[in-house]
């Protein structure tokens, strides 16, 4: 594994361990391609490349990559805030129990909470249903200098409601056809294009978990008393629609992965692999913005020099004052 090069201010050093771009590209949904989720692995440790390394080596490297990128993201967030030219929007979508909460927590744990905001969108209210489907998400967008995280997002409006069209709300067709969904994909693409044009870096992650692994995690929630609170009867009900959800995700990924706002299909059966990949992609994408600290004008520099001299002079006078 190697570090990718970039030219940035010295305070913004890339981490010592980064994942090869060739590997990252395996998880990128190339714009204009038709996605079949069966073509994407859910457990990267089962690939030939991973087996050559061995599980212990992968775990160690994943831990190092995650830790280095957390440090990197801390510096990046400070630079993002100082430059005040861009914002970052991270979108996480997945089937239940794929690990969205844990991935967000582990990847972003080193970032200053003041510069990061997380929104978890639940079932829309009556007021929200009376607006266009993007309305409630627009209100939660990060301002310049901040990282915004959507734990589920406006993509729910082409995923869960595609599986359950009866949840579309008032004024919507009872049996929407393919043109209805194509228009929603178009709205999303235009929305993200607008965000990108106005300085928002949009990165989208689909945590791809297998049905067997989801079952294992559900059983853990049912047998581990400390995880009982995580389980909901609705989880099993939605699991019955697995194939429909897989198709809905594939359609959305195919239609909305763009150069400005790419989708990454992250193998999520091994949490340490998923977290390392997500951390690396985010850190590298922010690095590629080539942000800089604001340049200080000669007038401001003169004021700073005067203030420093004044402080140093007062301290010097205090140190030289004779003792009584």
PAKEZA-810905 format. One record per atom (N, C-alpha, C): residue number from 1; x, y, z; atom name. Coordinates in steps of 0.001 Angstrom, whole numbers, plus 500000, padded with zeros to 6 digits. Atoms other than C-alpha are relative to their C-alpha. Layout:
seq_xx_yy_zz_atom
NUM_X_Y_Z_CA
...
***
This chain:
seq_xx_yy_zz_atom
1_500841_498823_500000_N
1_500000_500000_500000_CA
1_500887_501242_500000_C
2_499138_498856_500177_N
2_501342_503397_499082_CA
2_499264_501283_500308_C
3_500562_498685_499775_N
3_500776_507057_499714_CA
3_499852_500715_498675_C
4_500200_499253_501221_N
4_499285_509153_496968_CA
4_500553_501406_500150_C
5_499337_498708_499934_N
5_501106_512351_496120_CA
5_499009_501140_499887_C
6_500801_498801_500116_N
6_499686_515850_496431_CA
6_500805_501186_500461_C
7_499279_498808_499608_N
7_500888_519421_496813_CA
7_499086_500828_500864_C
8_500822_499278_499055_N
8_499498_521076_499907_CA
8_500883_500727_500997_C
9_499216_499337_498971_N
9_500606_523416_502699_CA
9_500604_498992_500958_C
10_499250_500950_499189_N
10_503068_521809_505079_CA
10_499205_499475_501184_C
11_500776_500463_498854_N
11_500541_521598_507925_CA
11_499040_498886_499599_C
12_501005_500940_500490_N
12_498357_519397_505724_CA
12_500698_498811_499350_C
13_499232_501119_500509_N
13_500549_516328_505362_CA
13_499108_498776_499781_C
14_500752_501239_500198_N
14_499011_513219_503776_CA
14_500521_498907_500905_C
15_499591_501060_499088_N
15_499113_510085_505923_CA
15_501090_499117_499410_C
16_498876_500807_500454_N
16_502018_507673_505755_CA
16_499533_498728_499305_C
17_500506_501232_500631_N
17_499817_504746_504666_CA
17_498680_500290_499319_C
18_501216_499788_500768_N
18_497280_505138_501895_CA
18_499777_498790_499101_C
19_500343_501158_500812_N
19_495487_502587_499755_CA
19_500266_500306_498524_C
20_499687_499813_501412_N
20_496517_502076_496149_CA
20_498761_500469_499227_C
21_501138_499531_500813_N
21_494319_504013_493712_CA
21_499359_498884_499187_C
22_500531_501107_500786_N
22_493948_500828_491660_CA
22_498979_499205_500802_C
23_500940_500734_499146_N
23_492253_499132_494609_CA
23_498737_500824_500227_C
24_501150_499134_499767_N
24_490004_502107_495350_CA
24_499080_500008_498783_C
25_500785_499934_501234_N
25_488885_502153_491718_CA
25_499054_498808_499877_C
26_500870_501168_500048_N
26_487403_498669_492197_CA
26_498623_500283_500607_C
27_501228_499724_499258_N
27_484758_500177_494455_CA
27_499250_501212_499455_C
28_500629_498830_500608_N
28_484004_503281_492386_CA
28_498998_499571_498928_C
29_500977_500224_501060_N
29_480835_503218_490301_CA
29_500288_501009_498895_C
30_499663_499110_501102_N
30_481989_504637_487000_CA
30_498721_500608_499418_C
31_501196_499352_500560_N
31_479508_507210_485666_CA
31_499573_499364_498683_C
32_500540_500551_501233_N
32_477240_505811_482984_CA
32_499991_498491_499916_C
33_499992_501462_500032_N
33_477743_502169_483914_CA
33_498767_499443_500708_C
34_501144_500661_499380_N
34_474955_499772_484817_CA
34_500496_499097_501119_C
35_499520_500711_498818_N
35_475420_498367_488301_CA
35_499236_498707_500214_C
36_500548_501263_499511_N
36_474853_494737_489230_CA
36_500754_499719_501293_C
37_499331_500122_498708_N
37_475589_494403_492927_CA
37_500675_498647_500194_C
38_499338_501301_499914_N
38_476540_490752_492424_CA
38_501448_500085_499510_C
39_498636_499813_500502_N
39_479665_492068_490680_CA
39_500920_500629_501045_C
40_499222_499342_498944_N
40_480777_493801_493882_CA
40_500065_499086_501225_C
41_499828_500877_498843_N
41_482209_491803_496783_CA
41_499453_500660_501254_C
42_500405_499497_498682_N
42_480780_492167_500267_CA
42_501079_499728_501039_C
43_498907_500344_499089_N
43_483812_490563_501952_CA
43_501306_500024_499205_C
44_498790_499847_500787_N
44_487055_491855_500466_CA
44_501087_499011_500423_C
45_498976_500929_499529_N
45_489111_489442_502589_CA
45_499919_498658_499277_C
46_500139_501246_500747_N
46_487804_486612_500385_CA
46_500537_500095_498572_C
47_499437_499850_501341_N
47_489391_488031_497223_CA
47_501401_499380_499955_C
48_498675_500600_500164_N
48_492577_486484_495810_CA
48_501089_500931_500514_C
49_498999_499023_499551_N
49_494520_489684_496492_CA
49_500102_500022_501519_C
50_500011_499964_498540_N
50_493457_489667_500139_CA
50_500556_498712_500594_C
51_499520_501278_499481_N
51_494165_485964_500650_CA
51_501520_499905_499951_C
52_498543_500000_500079_N
52_497750_486523_499545_CA
52_500623_500744_501176_C
53_499495_499212_498869_N
53_498173_489073_502328_CA
53_499750_499292_501327_C
54_500358_500639_498738_N
54_496400_487121_505071_CA
54_499190_500930_500878_C
55_500918_499211_499174_N
55_493784_488267_507582_CA
55_500723_500889_500993_C
56_499299_499216_498987_N
56_496257_489429_510252_CA
56_500656_501229_499391_C
57_499355_498869_500674_N
57_498170_491616_507806_CA
57_498964_501046_499601_C
58_501055_499077_500419_N
58_494954_493123_506470_CA
58_499472_500786_501198_C
59_500496_499317_498803_N
59_493700_493914_509975_CA
59_500992_501052_500476_C
60_498980_499053_499557_N
60_496991_495569_510913_CA
60_500072_501210_499087_C
61_499922_498897_500951_N
61_497127_497634_507736_CA
61_498740_500859_500055_C
62_501255_499247_499921_N
62_493472_498595_508008_CA
62_500000_500905_501227_C
63_499929_499211_498781_N
63_494057_499785_511562_CA
63_500925_501195_499819_C
64_499047_498925_500237_N
64_497088_501844_510494_CA
64_499404_501046_499060_C
65_500595_499083_500979_N
65_495262_503352_507501_CA
65_498917_500847_500660_C
66_501069_499278_499324_N
66_492268_504279_509649_CA
66_500573_501056_500942_C
67_499422_499066_499040_N
67_494406_505894_512345_CA
67_500685_501173_499307_C
68_499308_498927_500716_N
68_496562_507864_509895_CA
68_499013_500939_499320_C
69_500978_499152_500673_N
69_493548_509089_507972_CA
69_499169_500809_500981_C
70_500685_499209_498981_N
70_491828_510183_511170_CA
70_500815_501238_500355_C
71_499128_498850_499742_N
71_494830_512393_511908_CA
71_499936_500979_498834_C
72_500045_499197_501214_N
72_494746_513608_508340_CA
72_498704_500799_499921_C
73_501288_499330_500052_N
73_491035_514440_508542_CA
73_499904_501124_501024_C
74_499994_498951_498984_N
74_491597_516458_511718_CA
74_500665_501256_499447_C
75_499313_498866_500612_N
75_494116_518675_509917_CA
75_499206_500553_498825_C
76_500771_499578_501166_N
76_491950_518744_506800_CA
76_498801_500837_500409_C
77_501168_499250_499556_N
77_488918_519939_508736_CA
77_500388_501411_500438_C
78_499532_498671_499593_N
78_490929_522807_510243_CA
78_500269_500872_498776_C
79_499707_499272_501232_N
79_492123_523810_506784_CA
79_498714_500334_499238_C
80_501293_499782_500650_N
80_488600_523434_505381_CA
80_499299_501205_500621_C
81_500643_498890_499292_N
81_487295_525822_508033_CA
81_500721_501314_499731_C
82_499219_498779_500179_N
82_490118_528319_507625_CA
82_499867_500559_498588_C
83_500066_499541_501384_N
83_489937_528467_503830_CA
83_498623_500562_499659_C
84_501367_499508_500162_N
84_486132_528943_503932_CA
84_499585_500096_498532_C
85_500348_500018_501424_N
85_485820_528060_500233_CA
85_499172_498780_499611_C
86_500683_501250_500327_N
86_484374_524535_500316_CA
86_499293_499434_501229_C
87_500584_500847_498961_N
87_482135_522257_502322_CA
87_500065_498566_499491_C
88_499956_501416_500358_N
88_481996_518464_502351_CA
88_498703_499341_500440_C
89_501213_500755_499676_N
89_478872_516314_502214_CA
89_500277_498519_499779_C
90_499793_501446_500047_N
90_479235_512613_503012_CA
90_498649_499310_500158_C
91_501287_500691_499980_N
91_476275_510354_502263_CA
91_500229_498503_500205_C
92_499899_501433_499703_N
92_475905_506857_503733_CA
92_498635_499345_499828_C
93_501207_500785_500223_N
93_473300_504410_502484_CA
93_500360_498523_500126_C
94_499731_501430_499832_N
94_472964_500708_503215_CA
94_498737_499284_500429_C
95_501022_500831_499376_N
95_470731_497854_504191_CA
95_500183_500065_501516_C
96_499905_500004_498539_N
96_469992_497525_507905_CA
96_501164_499121_500462_C
97_498903_500728_499354_N
97_472921_496370_510073_CA
97_501284_499965_499161_C
98_498784_499979_500830_N
98_475524_497212_507409_CA
98_501144_500740_500676_C
99_498930_499350_499255_N
99_477446_499382_509873_CA
99_500175_501484_499736_C
100_499886_498562_500285_N
100_476671_502986_508922_CA
100_500426_500781_501234_C
101_499700_499248_498777_N
101_476700_504297_512510_CA
101_501443_499783_500445_C
102_498644_500306_499555_N
102_479931_502512_513414_CA
102_501056_500576_499078_C
103_499045_499443_500956_N
103_481686_503606_510235_CA
103_500149_501497_500200_C
104_499955_498549_499773_N
104_480772_507239_510801_CA
104_500738_500302_501293_C
105_499385_499749_498698_N
105_481815_507054_514448_CA
105_501506_499774_499967_C
106_498581_500324_499998_N
106_485182_505406_513818_CA
106_500806_500886_499058_C
107_499262_499203_500984_N
107_486183_507398_510731_CA
107_500108_501456_500432_C
108_500034_498572_499700_N
108_485185_510813_512033_CA
108_500323_500319_501453_C
109_499787_499782_498572_N
109_486174_510365_515681_CA
109_501099_501012_500301_C
110_498911_499059_499746_N
110_489282_512536_515292_CA
110_499703_501420_499576_C
111_500336_498680_500511_N
111_487490_515513_513744_CA
111_499384_500851_501102_C
112_500570_499062_499042_N
112_486655_518588_515822_CA
112_498481_500009_499856_C
113_501469_500050_500103_N
113_482922_518233_516645_CA
113_499389_501308_499511_C
114_500536_498707_500429_N
114_482465_521958_515975_CA
114_500008_500159_498479_C
115_499905_499884_501452_N
115_483382_521402_512334_CA
115_499316_498877_499258_C
116_500623_501175_500612_N
116_481277_518310_511708_CA
116_498577_499855_500531_C
117_501385_500169_499578_N
117_477529_517721_511777_CA
117_499404_498753_499353_C
118_500579_501251_500478_N
118_475616_514454_511436_CA
118_498481_500093_500075_C
119_501459_500036_500021_N
119_471992_514136_510390_CA
119_499553_498588_499642_C
120_500575_501310_500257_N
120_470050_510891_510576_CA
120_498520_500202_499705_C
121_501356_499700_500437_N
121_466827_511143_508614_CA
121_499072_498803_500208_C
122_500994_501031_499724_N
122_463815_509190_509776_CA
122_498802_500179_499063_C
123_501227_499890_500782_N
123_460298_508835_508401_CA
123_499586_501463_499921_C
124_500337_498578_500134_N
124_459239_512241_506982_CA
124_498710_500363_500723_C
125_501195_499495_499323_N
125_456726_514343_508883_CA
125_498969_500440_498966_C
126_501054_499513_500892_N
126_453452_515611_507447_CA
126_500437_501284_499312_C
127_499511_498752_500596_N
127_455060_519014_506902_CA
127_501009_499715_498899_C
128_498976_500326_500992_N
128_457997_517470_505054_CA
128_499393_499369_498750_C
129_500657_500618_501148_N
129_455699_515415_502837_CA
129_499241_501021_499155_C
130_500694_498948_500745_N
130_453926_518631_501847_CA
130_500959_500845_499164_C
131_499002_499321_500817_N
131_457192_519900_500307_CA
131_500575_499011_498980_C
132_499325_500904_500926_N
132_459284_518505_497457_CA
132_500955_499102_500786_C
133_499289_501022_499227_N
133_461297_515439_498452_CA
133_501401_500412_500425_C
134_498652_499546_499631_N
134_464599_517341_498621_CA
134_499988_501057_501098_C
135_500093_498831_499124_N
135_463332_520091_500922_CA
135_500660_499793_501367_C
136_499485_500183_498633_N
136_464163_518617_504301_CA
136_501507_499769_500026_C
137_498562_500226_500062_N
137_467661_517693_503169_CA
137_500756_501294_499703_C
138_499376_498716_500299_N
138_468407_521155_501805_CA
138_500286_500779_501277_C
139_499849_499246_498751_N
139_467942_522593_505290_CA
139_501172_499506_500838_C
140_498943_500603_499185_N
140_470632_520293_506658_CA
140_501364_500026_499311_C
141_498732_499981_500722_N
141_473373_520995_504104_CA
141_501078_500745_500785_C
142_498917_499326_499268_N
142_476786_521957_505549_CA
142_500379_501320_499339_C
143_499508_498744_500537_N
143_477913_525543_505178_CA
143_501488_499895_499697_C
144_498576_500027_500325_N
144_481361_526412_503876_CA
144_500825_499829_501267_C
145_499111_500222_498873_N
145_484102_525195_506163_CA
145_499624_498832_500883_C
146_500465_501074_499134_N
146_482145_522292_507611_CA
146_499813_498700_499216_C
147_500269_501322_500556_N
147_481733_518560_506999_CA
147_498610_499572_500461_C
148_501336_500480_499682_N
148_478135_517367_506831_CA
148_499883_498523_499661_C
149_500163_501435_500196_N
149_477206_513705_507160_CA
149_498518_499670_500015_C
150_501387_500473_500068_N
150_473874_512266_506051_CA
150_499995_498487_500207_C
151_500194_501416_499709_N
151_473157_508920_507698_CA
151_498605_499634_499482_C
152_501169_500058_500868_N
152_470554_507994_505105_CA
152_499774_501419_499478_C
153_500046_498713_500672_N
153_469587_510824_502797_CA
153_498820_500069_499054_C
154_501043_499886_501013_N
154_467419_511976_499913_CA
154_499941_498776_499102_C
155_500061_501241_500773_N
155_468296_508644_498321_CA
155_498939_499045_500542_C
156_501111_500799_499494_N
156_465699_507097_500614_CA
156_498761_500178_499123_C
157_501167_499698_500818_N
157_463207_508743_498256_CA
157_500054_499367_498622_C
158_499987_500862_501192_N
158_464349_506482_495410_CA
158_500380_498570_500393_C
159_499662_501338_499506_N
159_465041_503442_497596_CA
159_498822_499397_500758_C
160_501053_500597_499180_N
160_462630_502679_500420_CA
160_498617_500250_499394_C
161_501328_499736_500562_N
161_459709_504391_498685_CA
161_499838_499360_498620_C
162_500121_500764_501239_N
162_460529_502561_495469_CA
162_499549_498571_500317_C
163_500433_501319_499538_N
163_460116_499304_497383_CA
163_498580_500083_500575_C
164_501314_499784_499392_N
164_457094_500761_499208_CA
164_499387_501283_499435_C
165_500545_498766_500614_N
165_455455_503262_496805_CA
165_498818_500580_500756_C
166_501116_499491_499200_N
166_452511_503541_499198_CA
166_500456_501032_501026_C
167_499447_499036_499052_N
167_454845_505645_501390_CA
167_500399_501315_499332_C
168_499594_498790_500714_N
168_455339_508329_498750_CA
168_499360_501268_500565_C
169_500645_498830_499424_N
169_452848_510645_500407_CA
169_498938_500579_499099_C
170_501116_499409_500749_N
170_449969_512838_499257_CA
170_500476_500661_498704_C
171_499696_499351_501266_N
171_449894_514067_495688_CA
171_500914_499209_499089_C
172_499098_500821_500794_N
172_452120_511263_494404_CA
172_499223_498820_499391_C
173_500720_501109_500648_N
173_451098_508459_492019_CA
173_499990_498746_500856_C
174_500120_501236_499226_N
174_449871_505235_493602_CA
174_500869_498893_499418_C
175_499200_501029_500666_N
175_451732_503130_491055_CA
175_500977_500687_499033_C
176_499084_499237_500855_N
176_454691_505183_489750_CA
176_500714_499117_498979_C
177_499322_500757_501050_N
177_456207_504056_486470_CA
177_501481_500389_499944_C
178_498562_499774_500070_N
178_459864_504112_485395_CA
178_500332_501459_499735_C
179_499745_498592_500283_N
179_459554_507700_484150_CA
179_499995_500831_501282_C
180_500036_499298_498712_N
180_458672_508855_487670_CA
180_501349_499915_500688_C
181_498716_500177_499323_N
181_461889_507400_489067_CA
181_501140_500647_499213_C
182_498986_499346_500811_N
182_463972_508667_486163_CA
182_500029_501502_500262_C
183_500064_498567_499696_N
183_462774_512192_486912_CA
183_500599_500284_501378_C
184_499399_499799_498671_N
184_463753_511773_490561_CA
184_501519_499872_499941_C
185_498553_500115_500182_N
185_467212_510567_489553_CA
185_500550_501274_499369_C
186_499574_498766_500663_N
186_467461_513593_487293_CA
186_500027_501166_500982_C
187_500037_498946_498981_N
187_466427_515902_490150_CA
187_501207_499889_500930_C
188_498867_500214_499102_N
188_469088_514355_492391_CA
188_501307_500393_499321_C
189_498772_499659_500718_N
189_471796_514678_489749_CA
189_500149_501511_499833_C
190_499944_498543_500139_N
190_470907_518322_489132_CA
190_500283_500678_501336_C
191_499769_499469_498659_N
191_470834_518996_492861_CA
191_501474_499866_500384_C
192_498594_500213_499648_N
192_474284_517486_493373_CA
192_500932_500789_499082_C
193_499221_499154_500905_N
193_475594_519316_490315_CA
193_500024_501432_500519_C
194_500092_498660_499419_N
194_474386_522563_491884_CA
194_500905_500117_501236_C
195_499158_499974_498802_N
195_476093_521680_495172_CA
195_501475_500056_499622_C
196_498604_500038_500429_N
196_479360_520868_493420_CA
196_500446_501335_499421_C
197_499667_498704_500597_N
197_479300_524085_491404_CA
197_500211_501078_501055_C
198_499924_498992_498947_N
198_478933_526007_494638_CA
198_500941_499606_501131_C
199_498912_500261_499066_N
199_481876_524419_496407_CA
199_499786_498871_500982_C
200_500209_501140_499105_N
200_480451_521304_498081_CA
200_500557_498731_499373_C
201_499478_501303_500414_N
201_482452_518102_497742_CA
201_499005_498944_500454_C
202_501011_501021_499685_N
202_479893_515271_497565_CA
202_500606_498621_499789_C
203_499518_501380_500064_N
203_480997_511705_498348_CA
203_498907_499084_500540_C
204_501117_500866_499640_N
204_478525_508830_498520_CA
204_500482_498560_500174_C
205_499542_501343_499662_N
205_479057_505446_500154_CA
205_498809_499067_500195_C
206_500959_501078_499778_N
206_476911_502352_499794_CA
206_500749_498872_500693_C
207_499358_501077_499246_N
207_477957_499892_502505_CA
207_499318_498692_499609_C
208_500555_501197_500648_N
208_477460_496576_500734_CA
208_500199_498782_500907_C
209_499942_501131_499081_N
209_476646_493835_503234_CA
209_499240_498823_499384_C
210_500670_501184_500519_N
210_475673_490256_502382_CA
210_498781_499665_500858_C
211_501191_500399_499250_N
211_472366_488754_503431_CA
211_500375_499092_501163_C
212_499546_500880_498915_N
212_474187_486119_505498_CA
212_500593_500807_501140_C
213_499390_499183_498945_N
213_476181_488769_507359_CA
213_498945_500829_500713_C
214_501080_499275_499347_N
214_473060_490805_507996_CA
214_499280_499095_500992_C
215_500642_500968_499104_N
215_471459_487677_509484_CA
215_500829_499797_501258_C
216_499121_500208_498846_N
216_474484_487130_511727_CA
216_499921_501188_500957_C
217_500049_498804_499156_N
217_474333_490728_512991_CA
217_498642_500152_500660_C
218_501321_499975_499373_N
218_470585_490538_513580_CA
218_499943_499017_501171_C
219_500001_500992_498925_N
219_471077_487347_515632_CA
219_500822_500475_501194_C
220_499189_499452_498902_N
220_473794_489077_517636_CA
220_499192_501012_500804_C
221_500841_499034_499301_N
221_471341_491852_518450_CA
221_498933_499310_500851_C
222_501035_500727_499274_N
222_468836_489254_519606_CA
222_500546_499197_501166_C
223_499414_500831_498949_N
223_471262_487294_521778_CA
223_500866_500795_500975_C
224_499160_499159_499143_N
224_473454_490081_523199_CA
224_499113_501054_500653_C
225_500912_499092_499309_N
225_471510_491961_525865_CA
225_500372_501468_499811_C
226_499565_498615_500183_N
226_473594_495087_525298_CA
226_499634_500536_498619_C
227_500358_499565_501343_N
227_472428_495163_521685_CA
227_498511_499810_499693_C
228_501426_500181_500214_N
228_468744_494400_522178_CA
228_499335_501281_499494_C
229_500617_498723_500351_N
229_467942_498092_521820_CA
229_500122_500310_498505_C
230_499787_499724_501419_N
230_469250_498055_518251_CA
230_498994_499292_499101_C
231_500862_500822_500857_N
231_466732_495498_517028_CA
231_498587_500551_499941_C
232_501382_499583_500218_N
232_463378_496422_515557_CA
232_499302_498934_499155_C
233_500755_500955_500787_N
233_460646_494184_514221_CA
233_499957_500373_498529_C
234_500010_499531_501389_N
234_460688_496333_511098_CA
234_501221_499501_499230_C
235_498791_500498_500665_N
235_464206_495044_510384_CA
235_499718_498694_499260_C
236_500324_501284_500635_N
236_462893_491556_509681_CA
236_498999_500178_498866_C
237_500986_499759_501054_N
237_459978_492905_507684_CA
237_500686_500496_498728_C
238_499308_499464_501175_N
238_462306_494857_505389_CA
238_500942_498963_499396_C
239_499122_501057_500516_N
239_464624_491853_505086_CA
239_499258_499120_498989_C
240_500806_500778_500932_N
240_461751_490087_503309_CA
240_500014_500601_498591_C
241_499970_499311_501298_N
241_462177_492647_500515_CA
241_501433_500130_499478_C
242_498568_499901_500325_N
242_465920_491975_500075_CA
242_500237_500195_498501_C
243_499764_499914_501447_N
243_465798_491428_496306_CA
243_499519_501323_499427_C
244_500520_498719_500484_N
244_463666_494494_495744_CA
244_500926_501145_500378_C
245_499062_498955_499573_N
245_466083_496627_497762_CA
245_501293_499947_499195_C
246_498782_500127_500784_N
246_469088_495244_495904_CA
246_499804_500602_498604_C
247_500296_499426_501322_N
247_467424_496191_492624_CA
247_499888_501518_500092_C
248_500154_498551_499840_N
248_466502_499649_493912_CA
248_501354_500678_500186_C
249_498654_499442_499812_N
249_470075_500273_495086_CA
249_500766_499988_498684_C
250_499273_500103_501266_N
250_471518_499055_491787_CA
250_499527_501064_499014_C
251_500544_498988_500902_N
251_469188_501339_489821_CA
251_500474_501398_500388_C
252_499602_498671_499536_N
252_470038_504357_491979_CA
252_501493_500243_499779_C
253_498562_499858_500204_N
253_473786_503744_491838_CA
253_500322_500215_498522_C
254_499781_499878_501441_N
254_473641_503351_488059_CA
254_499644_501395_499505_C
255_500539_498743_500519_N
255_471635_506531_487544_CA
255_500637_501242_500599_C
256_499583_498783_499281_N
256_473328_508864_490034_CA
256_501471_500044_500383_C
257_498561_499878_499751_N
257_477042_508109_490156_CA
257_500576_500876_498894_C
258_499475_499033_500956_N
258_478632_511115_488468_CA
258_501409_500397_500390_C
259_498641_499538_499719_N
259_482075_512633_488226_CA
259_499997_500987_501153_C
260_500092_498998_498943_N
260_480959_515444_490518_CA
260_499603_499388_501344_C
261_500514_500607_498763_N
261_479264_513148_493054_CA
261_500013_498487_499848_C
262_499870_501436_500265_N
262_480571_509578_492779_CA
262_499455_499124_501124_C
263_500375_501041_499051_N
263_479231_506466_494465_CA
263_501159_499017_500162_C
264_499054_501075_499719_N
264_481534_503942_496135_CA
264_499226_498856_500647_C
265_500618_501194_499422_N
265_480298_500409_496815_CA
265_501039_499365_500914_C
266_499009_500410_499003_N
266_482136_499517_500024_CA
266_499658_498617_500552_C
267_500261_501320_499408_N
267_482433_495839_501038_CA
267_499910_500115_501520_C
268_500267_499685_498598_N
268_480935_495898_504525_CA
268_499900_498792_500916_C
269_500063_501171_499122_N
269_481030_492313_505804_CA
269_501080_500034_501076_C
270_498913_499819_499033_N
270_484343_493122_507525_CA
270_500066_501485_500342_C
271_500119_498593_499640_N
271_483921_496351_509444_CA
271_501333_500735_499897_C
272_498706_499318_500029_N
272_487645_497094_509652_CA
272_500417_500343_498576_C
273_499721_499709_501404_N
273_487940_496902_505858_CA
273_499177_501208_499551_C
274_500880_498910_500413_N
274_484947_499194_505312_CA
274_500474_501334_500561_C
275_499598_498743_499367_N
275_486194_501802_507765_CA
275_501294_500542_499407_C
276_498730_499563_500597_N
276_489706_501901_506298_CA
276_499773_500571_498607_C
277_500270_499522_501355_N
277_488368_502289_502759_CA
277_499317_501364_500013_C
278_500737_498730_499933_N
278_485932_505061_503668_CA
278_500919_501128_500461_C
279_499095_498972_499491_N
279_488558_506956_505661_CA
279_500984_500445_498927_C
280_499022_499682_501046_N
280_491053_506767_502799_CA
280_499366_500823_498881_C
281_500666_499298_501094_N
281_488564_507917_500161_CA
281_499701_501445_500393_C
282_500326_498648_499545_N
282_487436_510908_502231_CA
282_501260_500861_500103_C
283_498773_499234_499799_N
283_490948_511996_503190_CA
283_500642_500388_498669_C
284_499385_499733_501300_N
284_492237_511711_499629_CA
284_499196_501028_499206_C
285_500838_499060_500743_N
285_489260_513577_498149_CA
285_500156_501425_500521_C
286_499796_498663_499442_N
286_489718_516501_500539_CA
286_501394_500508_499626_C
287_498646_499627_500400_N
287_493445_516487_499800_CA
287_500007_500527_498561_C
288_500029_499621_501409_N
288_492646_516757_496077_CA
288_499355_501361_499758_C
289_500536_498651_500132_N
289_490789_520021_496717_CA
289_501108_501048_499977_C
290_498837_499111_499954_N
290_494250_521570_497232_CA
290_499657_501320_500703_C
291_500369_498835_499200_N
291_492997_523910_499917_CA
291_501251_500691_500543_C
292_498899_499235_499426_N
292_495222_526653_501314_CA
292_499460_500897_501102_C
293_500378_499028_498985_N
293_495164_528809_504391_CA
293_499911_501380_499356_C
294_500132_498656_500586_N
294_494053_532394_503645_CA
294_501320_500762_500073_C
295_498780_499198_500022_N
295_496911_534664_502632_CA
295_499766_501299_500763_C
296_500102_498792_499178_N
296_497540_537528_505033_CA
296_500548_501187_499213_C
297_499574_498800_500713_N
297_497771_541005_503514_CA
297_501190_500648_500704_C
298_498871_499296_499366_N
298_500876_543184_504129_CA
298_499547_500855_501189_C
299_500510_499176_498911_N
299_498725_545484_506277_CA
299_499712_499155_501242_C
300_500298_500882_498864_N
300_497510_542595_508422_CA
300_501280_499435_500600_C
301_498727_500510_499495_N
301_501050_541217_508688_CA
301_500689_501030_500875_C
302_499391_498933_499199_N
302_502252_544575_509968_CA
302_499338_500083_501373_C
303_500719_499991_498727_N
303_499552_544507_512648_CA
303_500404_498815_500867_C
304_499582_501185_499248_N
304_500545_540967_513634_CA
304_501397_500178_500575_C
305_498632_499760_499521_N
305_504220_541950_513891_CA
305_499997_500981_501163_C
306_500071_499003_498933_N
306_503331_544961_516015_CA
306_499451_499389_501287_C
307_500580_500649_498824_N
307_501177_542852_518337_CA
307_500997_499066_500660_C
308_498995_500909_499435_N
308_503935_540268_518729_CA
308_501082_500772_500741_C
309_498955_499191_499362_N
309_506537_542926_519500_CA
309_499504_500595_501305_C
310_500565_499418_498784_N
310_504214_544518_522033_CA
310_499935_498978_501123_C
311_500087_501054_498989_N
311_503597_541228_523830_CA
311_501377_499594_500498_C
312_498639_500390_499611_N
312_507266_540274_523797_CA
312_500665_501093_500820_C
313_499403_498892_499263_N
313_508262_543719_525021_CA
313_499489_500073_501417_C
314_500569_499960_498644_N
314_505871_543618_527955_CA
314_500545_498876_500850_C
315_499462_501125_499239_N
315_507064_540171_528984_CA
315_501446_500248_500376_C
316_498592_499726_499734_N
316_510686_541322_528712_CA
316_500137_501008_501131_C
317_499955_498991_498928_N
317_510031_544401_530880_CA
317_499654_499382_501345_C
318_500422_500644_498755_N
318_508296_542216_533455_CA
318_501119_499146_500563_C
319_498908_500864_499558_N
319_511220_539785_533571_CA
319_501162_500798_500569_C
320_498860_499206_499572_N
320_513739_542607_534033_CA
320_499714_500895_501187_C
321_500363_499152_498882_N
321_511837_544373_536808_CA
321_500701_499523_501264_C
322_499234_500426_498809_N
322_514040_544368_539977_CA
322_499067_499545_501113_C
323_500748_500530_498862_N
323_512810_542425_542957_CA
323_500119_500954_501183_C
324_499965_499104_498827_N
324_511893_544529_546049_CA
324_500350_499204_501243_C
***
